[in-house]
Amino acid sequence: MPAQDPRRAPPLFPRSILAGPTLDAARALLGARLVRAPDDSGGTRRVGRIVEVEAYIGEEDRASHARMGPTARNGVMFGPPGAAYVYLVYGMHHCLNVVTEHAPRPAAVLIRAVEPLEGADAMRAARDAASGRARPAPAAGEARGTASAMIPAPARRYVADARLAAGPGLVAAAFSVDRSHTGIDLCDPASPLRLEAAPAGERTWAVEATPRIGIGYAGEPWASVPWRLIVTGSPALSGRRR
C-alpha cells in the first residue's frame, strides 16, 4: 500500500493545546472534529463538530472524579494529555472525556455534544445498537431511507441528524465509545477514535460560558463556575440550549 500523502493527512488536534490550561483547551476544542474511523471489517467514517464541552479541573474541583485522588477508575485523568477517559453513568450511559494538562495534574474536558458532519446514518445505527434496538436491513427492493426502513416500529421517534449526539451519553453511543476506549491516544492519527483540528479558514464560532449541568451535589462555588462552554445557536446542544 502506498504511503499516505502527508499533504492530504487530516490535521490532528494539537496535543500542546491539551497540555495547557484546561479552560483554554476546552475553548479550543469547540469546532474541532471528533472522528470515528471504520474498523477492519469496514463501516462508515463518522465525523462531528464539537459544540459543547465541560471542564473538570484538579482534585479541588468537587464535581470532578479526581476529587478523591487516583483510583482504578479515574487514573487516566492523572496521566498525559490527549488520552481518552470514558466512564459509565447510571449503569447505562458512557461519557467521553479528553485528558488535559501535564501529569500528574488531574483534569479533563467532557465532550457533551457533537454536531454530525459525516456518517449520520452510521451514527443513528450505532445509537440503535447501543440501546438494543438495532434496525433491520431494508427488505429487497425497498428504497433505503423509506419510512418503513427508517422507523420499522410505529412507536419509534425519528431523530434529526443534528440531535444524534446532543448529549454526552449520545456522543458515546453515536461514535461507538465505551470503557474499552479509556487510555487511547486521541491525538494519534492511527487511533480509531481521535480528534482532528477544524479545517483552515473555517468560520469563527461564537462561544458562551455557563455553569455545568447536573453537578449540584458539588456545592458552591463548584456548582456555579462557568466551565460549560457552548457554540452559540448550535442545533446539537444538549440540556439548556441557548
Backbone bond lengths (Angstrom), bond angles and torsions (degrees), N, CA, C in turn:
res aa  C-N    CA-C-N  psi(-1)  N-CA   C-N-CA  omega(-1)  CA-C   N-CA-C  phi
1 M - - - 1.466 - - 1.527 108.66 -
2 P 1.334 119.07 130.76 1.454 120.63 -179.42 1.515 111.33 -66.75
3 A 1.330 115.26 149.87 1.460 120.14 178.63 1.522 109.78 -64.82
4 Q 1.329 116.21 145.65 1.459 121.03 179.40 1.522 109.60 -68.15
5 D 1.307 116.15 134.95 1.454 121.99 176.49 1.525 108.26 -65.00
6 P 1.351 118.45 116.74 1.471 119.39 -176.87 1.505 112.74 -60.93
7 R 1.352 117.10 -22.44 1.466 119.04 178.73 1.518 111.32 -70.64
8 R 1.340 116.92 -19.50 1.453 121.01 -179.27 1.518 112.37 -103.85
9 A 1.330 117.10 -1.59 1.455 120.25 -179.85 1.521 109.76 -67.29
10 P 1.332 118.12 140.66 1.464 120.08 179.57 1.518 110.74 -64.76
11 P 1.322 117.23 144.97 1.469 119.93 179.62 1.524 110.75 -76.63
12 L 1.314 117.14 110.41 1.457 120.29 179.76 1.522 110.56 -69.14
13 F 1.325 115.47 152.44 1.458 119.43 177.24 1.528 107.89 -70.18
14 P 1.324 119.00 133.41 1.466 120.90 -174.69 1.528 113.12 -66.33
15 R 1.317 115.67 124.81 1.465 120.04 176.71 1.526 110.30 -63.56
16 S 1.336 116.75 -30.33 1.464 119.85 -178.69 1.520 111.59 -60.96
17 I 1.327 117.35 -31.99 1.469 120.39 177.12 1.519 109.98 -70.10
18 L 1.320 116.99 -41.87 1.466 121.00 179.09 1.524 111.29 -66.04
19 A 1.335 117.25 -26.49 1.459 120.86 -179.98 1.524 112.09 -78.00
20 G 1.328 117.08 -12.70 1.456 120.87 -178.73 1.516 111.76 -85.24
21 P 1.336 117.13 -167.43 1.463 120.63 179.44 1.531 111.52 -55.68
22 T 1.314 116.23 138.27 1.462 120.78 -172.67 1.520 113.05 -61.69
23 L 1.317 118.34 -39.96 1.465 119.13 179.92 1.526 111.49 -65.42
24 D 1.331 117.15 -34.49 1.470 119.80 175.36 1.529 109.71 -67.07
25 A 1.328 116.77 -42.30 1.461 120.54 178.90 1.525 110.76 -63.47
26 A 1.339 116.39 -41.74 1.462 120.49 -179.76 1.524 110.72 -61.01
27 R 1.313 116.92 -44.30 1.468 120.47 179.52 1.530 110.34 -64.51
28 A 1.328 116.92 -40.55 1.458 120.58 -179.32 1.522 112.22 -67.88
29 L 1.341 117.47 -28.16 1.465 120.18 179.45 1.519 112.50 -69.82
30 L 1.321 118.13 -23.75 1.467 119.78 177.02 1.526 109.09 -64.70
31 G 1.317 115.70 125.43 1.457 121.43 -176.43 1.510 113.41 95.43
32 A 1.348 117.68 -20.19 1.457 120.41 175.63 1.523 110.08 -69.40
33 R 1.317 115.93 166.67 1.462 121.51 -177.20 1.521 111.85 -102.84
34 L 1.323 115.81 135.46 1.458 122.25 165.56 1.517 106.10 -97.55
35 V 1.330 116.05 127.77 1.469 121.27 -172.70 1.521 109.66 -124.64
36 R 1.328 115.69 131.75 1.478 122.46 171.86 1.514 106.14 -116.43
37 A 1.338 116.27 110.39 1.453 121.12 -178.33 1.526 110.54 -79.27
38 P 1.345 117.85 152.75 1.470 119.96 174.52 1.526 110.08 -61.60
39 D 1.333 116.46 148.32 1.463 118.86 177.89 1.520 110.18 -89.07
40 D 1.329 116.58 -173.61 1.465 121.09 -175.70 1.517 112.60 -62.63
41 S 1.330 116.88 -23.92 1.456 120.11 -178.91 1.530 112.20 -87.18
42 G 1.312 116.40 1.26 1.460 119.88 179.57 1.510 111.66 106.63
43 G 1.303 116.04 -152.46 1.449 120.45 -179.02 1.514 111.30 110.47
44 T 1.310 115.76 -172.26 1.454 122.38 -174.44 1.518 109.54 -117.45
45 R 1.308 116.30 136.24 1.465 121.54 174.73 1.530 108.81 -65.22
46 R 1.331 115.52 130.98 1.468 121.21 178.66 1.518 109.41 -114.08
47 V 1.321 115.73 128.55 1.463 120.83 -177.15 1.521 108.79 -136.56
48 G 1.325 116.32 136.46 1.453 120.04 176.37 1.518 111.04 -141.65
49 R 1.326 115.60 152.56 1.461 122.31 176.18 1.525 108.95 -87.25
50 I 1.318 117.56 125.71 1.457 121.23 178.74 1.528 108.88 -72.07
51 V 1.344 116.53 124.76 1.467 120.29 -175.43 1.533 113.09 -124.18
52 E 1.326 117.51 -4.92 1.462 119.90 -179.24 1.526 109.72 -154.06
53 V 1.319 115.89 130.93 1.462 121.03 -178.91 1.525 109.40 -141.45
54 E 1.325 115.72 163.40 1.459 122.05 171.70 1.511 108.91 -135.51
55 A 1.329 116.71 140.31 1.458 122.11 -179.64 1.526 110.91 -100.76
56 Y 1.321 115.31 140.67 1.473 123.24 175.59 1.523 106.57 -130.72
57 I 1.339 116.21 119.00 1.461 119.70 -163.85 1.526 112.33 -130.57
58 G 1.318 115.70 110.74 1.454 121.34 170.42 1.523 115.26 79.10
59 E 1.317 115.51 164.78 1.456 121.22 178.70 1.520 111.78 -69.53
60 E 1.318 117.45 -19.86 1.461 120.42 179.55 1.525 112.83 -75.86
61 D 1.343 117.74 -17.42 1.469 122.36 179.32 1.533 107.88 -74.34
62 R 1.323 117.00 110.13 1.469 120.66 -175.23 1.523 113.06 -72.18
63 A 1.321 117.92 -6.99 1.465 121.10 175.21 1.523 111.79 -95.88
64 S 1.330 117.03 -5.22 1.460 121.16 -175.68 1.520 111.56 -88.92
65 H 1.327 116.84 147.03 1.456 121.33 173.71 1.522 111.35 -64.32
66 A 1.336 116.92 -18.08 1.465 120.38 -178.20 1.524 113.02 -81.70
67 R 1.320 117.53 -1.97 1.467 119.93 -172.87 1.523 113.21 -64.18
68 M 1.328 117.93 -22.37 1.461 120.88 -179.77 1.529 112.10 -99.03
69 G 1.339 116.76 9.72 1.447 120.29 -177.58 1.523 111.47 87.56
70 P 1.325 117.53 176.23 1.469 120.16 -176.47 1.525 113.04 -67.80
71 T 1.324 115.50 138.18 1.462 123.57 177.16 1.526 108.57 -136.84
72 A 1.315 116.31 175.41 1.461 119.78 176.86 1.522 110.61 -61.86
73 R 1.331 116.60 -30.73 1.458 120.16 -177.83 1.529 112.17 -76.69
74 N 1.343 116.67 -46.42 1.458 119.50 -170.33 1.527 113.75 -102.57
75 G 1.323 118.36 4.72 1.458 121.78 -172.82 1.511 114.42 -52.18
76 V 1.332 117.38 -34.07 1.462 119.96 -178.30 1.522 111.54 -63.46
77 M 1.344 117.94 -25.35 1.462 120.52 178.57 1.524 111.96 -63.74
78 F 1.324 117.43 -23.72 1.456 122.52 -178.85 1.530 111.07 -90.64
79 G 1.321 116.92 3.55 1.453 121.89 -176.41 1.516 113.09 -97.83
80 P 1.313 116.69 -161.13 1.467 121.08 -174.50 1.526 112.79 -73.43
81 P 1.320 117.29 155.72 1.467 121.26 179.41 1.523 111.92 -68.38
82 G 1.327 114.53 149.54 1.467 120.44 177.94 1.509 113.96 99.11
83 A 1.338 117.49 -9.97 1.461 120.32 178.26 1.523 110.13 -78.81
84 A 1.323 116.31 152.93 1.461 121.77 175.08 1.525 109.46 -88.19
85 Y 1.310 115.88 137.98 1.465 122.30 172.01 1.519 106.61 -121.99
86 V 1.342 116.20 113.69 1.462 121.89 -177.35 1.521 108.58 -118.22
87 Y 1.315 116.48 128.83 1.459 120.75 177.78 1.526 109.64 -131.60
88 L 1.315 114.95 165.75 1.460 122.15 -177.51 1.522 108.91 -110.95
89 V 1.335 116.48 132.69 1.467 121.34 176.54 1.524 109.34 -117.63
90 Y 1.324 114.98 145.98 1.470 122.17 -179.69 1.526 112.27 55.58
91 G 1.326 116.32 19.87 1.453 120.13 178.60 1.509 114.66 68.68
92 M 1.356 117.26 12.22 1.467 117.96 -175.45 1.523 115.40 -147.22
93 H 1.321 119.73 -22.45 1.463 121.24 -175.73 1.525 110.62 -113.09
94 H 1.325 116.62 123.06 1.448 120.96 174.18 1.527 109.95 -85.30
95 C 1.327 115.94 150.24 1.464 121.87 179.42 1.523 108.72 -132.07
96 L 1.322 116.07 133.12 1.462 122.44 -177.75 1.523 110.48 -100.26
97 N 1.327 115.50 128.01 1.462 122.69 176.79 1.527 109.66 -124.53
98 V 1.326 115.41 151.25 1.459 122.47 175.83 1.521 107.56 -109.11
99 V 1.326 117.59 120.97 1.459 121.28 -179.84 1.527 109.65 -70.88
100 T 1.339 115.36 138.24 1.453 121.44 -177.65 1.542 110.70 -128.62
101 E 1.311 115.56 168.61 1.464 124.87 177.83 1.530 111.32 66.54
102 H 1.324 114.78 166.51 1.461 120.96 -176.81 1.523 110.67 -80.55
103 A 1.333 115.56 142.85 1.460 120.97 174.39 1.524 108.90 -62.34
104 P 1.347 117.79 144.46 1.470 127.39 5.19 1.518 113.79 -98.68
105 R 1.325 118.83 23.65 1.463 121.59 178.48 1.531 107.96 -69.78
106 P 1.353 120.21 118.90 1.459 120.96 -177.30 1.532 111.75 -86.63
107 A 1.303 115.87 118.87 1.457 120.85 178.67 1.524 108.38 -157.09
108 A 1.322 115.69 153.63 1.464 120.11 -179.77 1.520 109.76 -161.03
109 V 1.323 114.47 160.58 1.464 122.41 176.82 1.523 108.17 -117.87
110 L 1.320 115.69 120.58 1.458 121.49 176.82 1.528 108.98 -79.93
111 I 1.330 116.55 129.33 1.463 121.06 175.26 1.529 107.14 -86.00
112 R 1.331 116.10 106.10 1.458 120.70 -173.71 1.520 113.32 -90.62
113 A 1.322 118.73 -30.54 1.456 119.55 -177.86 1.517 110.28 -156.40
114 V 1.322 114.70 144.91 1.459 122.98 -177.87 1.533 108.34 -135.98
115 E 1.304 115.97 135.33 1.471 121.97 178.59 1.520 108.91 -96.11
116 P 1.349 119.23 115.15 1.468 121.23 -175.30 1.525 112.78 -60.39
117 L 1.338 114.99 137.91 1.465 121.97 176.20 1.524 112.07 -120.43
118 E 1.334 116.73 -36.08 1.469 122.37 178.09 1.523 108.61 -138.42
119 G 1.325 116.35 143.86 1.453 120.59 172.76 1.513 115.04 76.28
120 A 1.331 117.72 34.15 1.471 119.75 -178.82 1.523 111.62 -60.81
121 D 1.326 118.03 -39.24 1.465 119.80 179.70 1.527 110.87 -63.36
122 A 1.331 116.67 -38.22 1.464 120.32 178.03 1.527 110.35 -67.40
123 M 1.331 117.66 -36.56 1.460 120.53 176.50 1.520 110.48 -64.22
124 R 1.317 116.12 -41.79 1.466 120.05 -179.92 1.534 109.95 -63.82
125 A 1.324 116.70 -42.62 1.468 120.34 178.86 1.523 110.72 -65.13
126 A 1.345 117.09 -38.53 1.459 120.35 179.55 1.523 110.82 -66.33
127 R 1.326 117.35 -38.22 1.464 120.60 176.18 1.521 110.56 -61.71
128 D 1.316 116.81 -44.40 1.459 119.92 179.49 1.522 111.21 -63.14
129 A 1.338 116.01 -41.17 1.461 119.70 179.42 1.527 110.47 -64.23
130 A 1.326 116.90 -40.86 1.460 120.61 -179.42 1.521 112.17 -65.24
131 S 1.326 116.26 -29.81 1.463 120.06 -178.71 1.516 112.48 -94.21
132 G 1.352 116.51 1.79 1.459 120.36 -179.54 1.508 113.71 78.61
133 R 1.345 115.46 18.66 1.464 119.13 -179.51 1.522 110.53 -117.92
134 A 1.332 116.45 47.27 1.461 119.46 -178.31 1.517 109.83 -54.40
135 R 1.301 116.11 132.74 1.461 122.54 -176.90 1.516 110.02 -84.45
136 P 1.324 119.87 130.96 1.462 121.05 179.12 1.516 110.84 -67.76
137 A 1.340 115.29 154.76 1.455 119.87 177.85 1.524 109.83 -66.73
138 P 1.362 118.98 150.74 1.462 121.33 177.38 1.524 110.60 -59.53
139 A 1.313 115.87 145.16 1.462 120.59 177.62 1.524 109.78 -66.42
140 A 1.336 116.17 158.60 1.467 120.83 179.24 1.516 110.11 -55.12
141 G 1.301 114.99 130.26 1.463 119.70 178.42 1.516 113.85 85.35
142 E 1.320 117.73 -4.89 1.461 120.64 -178.88 1.521 109.27 -90.86
143 A 1.290 118.00 129.63 1.455 122.56 -177.72 1.516 110.35 -67.20
144 R 1.322 115.39 135.95 1.454 120.43 177.73 1.527 108.81 -65.49
145 G 1.338 116.23 132.47 1.454 119.34 179.01 1.518 113.72 95.04
146 T 1.361 118.74 0.21 1.454 119.73 176.36 1.515 109.27 -69.59
147 A 1.323 116.18 166.50 1.462 120.12 -177.16 1.515 111.46 -58.44
148 S 1.354 116.56 -40.63 1.458 118.35 -177.60 1.517 111.89 -70.48
149 A 1.375 117.06 -29.63 1.458 120.00 178.58 1.516 111.09 -77.04
150 M 1.332 116.20 -38.37 1.456 119.56 -176.71 1.518 112.32 -78.02
151 I 1.351 117.02 -34.76 1.461 120.46 -176.76 1.534 108.33 -132.85
152 P 1.339 117.47 78.38 1.457 119.64 -177.04 1.524 113.38 -63.50
153 A 1.320 117.51 -27.56 1.461 120.25 177.26 1.519 108.74 -106.93
154 P 1.333 119.89 130.46 1.462 121.59 -176.85 1.518 113.58 -55.14
155 A 1.346 117.30 -29.85 1.461 119.50 -175.76 1.528 112.93 -79.40
156 R 1.328 116.63 -10.69 1.465 118.52 -176.24 1.517 110.49 -74.41
157 R 1.316 115.70 132.06 1.466 121.26 -179.94 1.521 108.94 -92.56
158 Y 1.319 115.84 129.15 1.460 120.07 178.14 1.529 109.08 -71.95
159 V 1.320 116.47 135.03 1.461 122.25 179.73 1.521 108.76 -104.76
160 A 1.316 116.59 123.31 1.457 120.94 178.13 1.520 110.18 -62.11
161 D 1.322 116.92 150.42 1.458 121.33 -178.32 1.526 111.76 -51.62
162 A 1.326 117.53 -44.53 1.462 121.22 -175.52 1.518 112.80 -62.84
163 R 1.344 117.91 -20.68 1.469 121.66 -175.87 1.536 112.85 -102.02
164 L 1.332 117.09 6.17 1.462 119.56 -176.01 1.527 113.14 -66.54
165 A 1.321 117.46 -30.27 1.462 121.05 -178.48 1.524 109.68 -129.18
166 A 1.329 116.03 41.93 1.468 122.36 -175.94 1.519 111.26 -93.13
167 G 1.303 116.39 59.28 1.464 122.51 -179.67 1.516 108.12 161.74
168 P 1.321 118.95 151.73 1.468 120.11 -174.95 1.523 114.16 -60.60
169 G 1.345 117.49 -40.56 1.455 119.36 177.01 1.511 112.34 -67.40
170 L 1.320 116.83 -33.55 1.460 121.42 179.24 1.522 111.38 -72.70
171 V 1.338 116.95 -33.44 1.466 119.81 174.83 1.519 109.60 -58.62
172 A 1.330 116.52 -49.83 1.458 120.43 -178.65 1.527 111.13 -62.56
173 A 1.336 116.80 -42.05 1.463 119.60 -179.49 1.521 111.14 -65.91
174 A 1.331 117.63 -45.32 1.465 121.49 -176.59 1.521 112.18 -66.41
175 F 1.345 116.76 -28.12 1.461 120.68 -178.63 1.536 112.27 -106.72
176 S 1.330 116.73 13.03 1.474 122.40 176.75 1.530 111.71 54.03
177 V 1.328 115.54 50.71 1.461 121.76 -179.34 1.524 109.62 -104.98
178 D 1.320 116.81 133.94 1.460 121.05 174.02 1.521 108.89 -142.55
179 R 1.327 116.75 -173.33 1.456 120.03 -174.07 1.523 113.58 -65.08
180 S 1.322 117.67 -17.12 1.468 119.57 176.86 1.528 111.31 -66.35
181 H 1.327 117.08 -15.69 1.458 120.35 179.43 1.521 113.06 -88.09
182 T 1.317 118.18 -6.40 1.461 119.83 177.08 1.523 109.97 -57.61
183 G 1.316 115.98 130.80 1.464 121.42 177.60 1.510 115.02 93.99
184 I 1.333 119.35 -12.96 1.462 118.05 179.71 1.524 109.04 -70.09
185 D 1.312 115.31 153.59 1.458 122.11 -176.70 1.530 109.22 -87.48
186 L 1.313 116.19 110.19 1.467 121.01 -178.37 1.527 112.39 -76.04
187 C 1.320 116.84 -6.34 1.466 121.17 177.31 1.520 111.85 -104.62
188 D 1.310 117.56 10.25 1.468 122.92 179.19 1.523 108.82 -92.74
189 P 1.344 118.71 123.18 1.468 120.14 -178.56 1.519 113.25 -63.12
190 A 1.340 117.66 -19.22 1.461 120.94 179.61 1.521 112.35 -91.47
191 S 1.318 118.40 -3.96 1.453 120.68 -178.44 1.522 110.69 -70.35
192 P 1.341 118.48 138.70 1.462 120.05 177.27 1.522 112.36 -67.89
193 L 1.322 116.63 -21.24 1.456 122.57 176.01 1.519 106.51 -125.91
194 R 1.322 117.00 122.32 1.467 119.04 -174.13 1.521 111.19 -153.32
195 L 1.325 113.33 170.13 1.454 121.71 177.06 1.519 109.21 -108.93
196 E 1.313 116.15 136.95 1.459 120.97 175.40 1.522 108.34 -125.81
197 A 1.314 115.64 146.47 1.458 120.59 177.66 1.521 109.92 -70.58
198 A 1.317 116.14 154.07 1.463 120.39 174.45 1.521 109.02 -65.04
199 P 1.329 117.64 149.27 1.461 119.92 178.43 1.525 111.66 -58.68
200 A 1.315 115.08 146.86 1.460 119.93 178.40 1.526 109.78 -59.31
201 G 1.304 115.81 137.36 1.457 120.23 177.11 1.513 114.41 88.35
202 E 1.351 118.00 -1.94 1.459 118.57 178.29 1.525 109.74 -66.69
203 R 1.310 115.81 149.29 1.456 121.37 -176.59 1.528 111.44 -56.38
204 T 1.319 115.21 154.74 1.458 121.53 175.10 1.524 108.48 -85.54
205 W 1.334 116.24 131.83 1.461 120.89 -175.92 1.523 110.88 -94.76
206 A 1.317 115.72 138.41 1.461 120.32 173.18 1.522 108.30 -71.28
207 V 1.319 117.04 135.11 1.460 122.15 -174.97 1.521 109.63 -123.34
208 E 1.331 116.18 139.56 1.461 122.45 174.00 1.520 109.48 -121.53
209 A 1.324 115.25 150.38 1.460 121.61 176.44 1.524 109.14 -113.77
210 T 1.337 116.68 133.34 1.455 122.23 -179.77 1.533 108.79 -137.51
211 P 1.326 118.25 168.24 1.472 119.54 171.54 1.525 110.91 -62.41
212 R 1.312 115.78 153.94 1.456 120.70 176.78 1.533 110.70 -69.34
213 I 1.311 115.82 160.42 1.464 121.70 -174.37 1.530 110.67 -100.68
214 G 1.329 115.94 136.31 1.454 121.36 170.68 1.514 115.67 72.99
215 I 1.342 118.34 26.80 1.459 119.08 -179.03 1.534 111.43 -124.26
216 G 1.313 115.76 32.23 1.459 119.96 178.23 1.515 113.39 -57.05
217 Y 1.347 117.45 -28.16 1.460 121.94 179.93 1.532 112.35 -60.91
218 A 1.343 117.44 -21.19 1.454 121.07 -176.06 1.522 112.57 -73.68
219 G 1.336 116.68 -18.02 1.453 120.13 -178.14 1.519 111.91 73.81
220 E 1.316 114.72 179.38 1.461 120.33 -179.79 1.534 110.20 -91.12
221 P 1.340 116.49 148.15 1.469 127.77 6.92 1.512 114.37 -85.91
222 W 1.341 116.94 -0.71 1.463 120.43 -169.59 1.513 113.13 -65.93
223 A 1.332 118.21 -31.34 1.467 120.25 -179.74 1.519 112.46 -69.41
224 S 1.331 116.64 -19.61 1.466 119.48 -174.01 1.524 115.06 -113.38
225 V 1.330 118.67 -6.91 1.460 118.18 -179.12 1.535 109.36 -61.81
226 P 1.328 118.72 138.60 1.466 121.62 -174.94 1.525 112.26 -82.55
227 W 1.324 115.62 66.04 1.459 121.05 -174.67 1.527 112.63 -105.05
228 R 1.310 117.18 12.68 1.478 121.74 168.84 1.523 106.41 -101.65
229 L 1.322 116.27 123.98 1.457 121.46 -178.74 1.520 109.19 -117.42
230 I 1.324 115.93 135.15 1.463 120.94 -176.08 1.521 110.38 -132.31
231 V 1.339 114.81 151.39 1.462 121.41 169.28 1.523 106.83 -82.01
232 T 1.299 116.56 113.22 1.463 121.80 -174.13 1.527 111.14 -56.99
233 G 1.327 115.17 129.20 1.456 120.65 173.66 1.512 116.20 82.37
234 S 1.331 118.59 0.20 1.465 119.15 179.56 1.528 110.03 -64.48
235 P 1.332 118.10 137.00 1.467 120.51 177.60 1.519 113.10 -73.84
236 A 1.332 117.22 -5.37 1.461 120.89 -175.97 1.519 113.40 -100.10
237 L 1.324 118.58 4.58 1.455 120.30 -177.54 1.525 111.57 -65.74
238 S 1.336 115.68 147.13 1.459 121.00 177.21 1.520 109.25 -93.18
239 G 1.310 115.56 172.52 1.457 121.43 169.17 1.511 114.36 50.42
240 R 1.327 115.27 -121.88 1.456 121.43 -175.06 1.516 109.95 -81.03
241 R 1.287 117.27 88.79 1.459 120.68 -179.89 1.511 111.08 -72.86
242 R 1.369 114.70 148.57 1.462 120.66 179.09 1.518 110.09 -117.79
